[in-house]
């Protein structure tokens, strides 16, 4: 994986963010297993609820173009802290990505860390048999 390229694409996508309400720009670059990269930015709405996060924009763009196999995603925002995906985006990732899907979280000044989807969303809900995570039972 060309991490530098993925990070650069996420940075470029961030510049496209439509954020008249929060002013908080987010960009994401999604790497498909075949090497194709889809980018996304956050797109806000005056009714707030319809706002779409950058990660979901990238995933939905990819799926709508026929891509469903993903390797990694890089996420960057205006924050000096590492940008961690929200819960809704983690659930959307769980719909299409394997537990070892790599989430690369960047700060605006270029630091980064990474975690697998399984680390970010353990016991993910799924209706797909092969993806079912069994929650531990309380005794
Ligand atoms: N946002 C993202 O794009 N990705 C995340 O994972 C967290 C939040 C956006 C949504 C909204 O436009 C802005 O950041 C502030 O919440």
Boltz pocket constraint, residues with backbone or C-beta under 6 A from the ligand:
constraints:
  - pocket:
      binder: B
      contacts: [[A, 18], [A, 19], [A, 22], [A, 24], [A, 26], [A, 41], [A, 42], [A, 43], [A, 44], [A, 51], [A, 52], [A, 53], [A, 54], [A, 55], [A, 84], [A, 85], [A, 86], [A, 89]]
      max_distance: 6.0
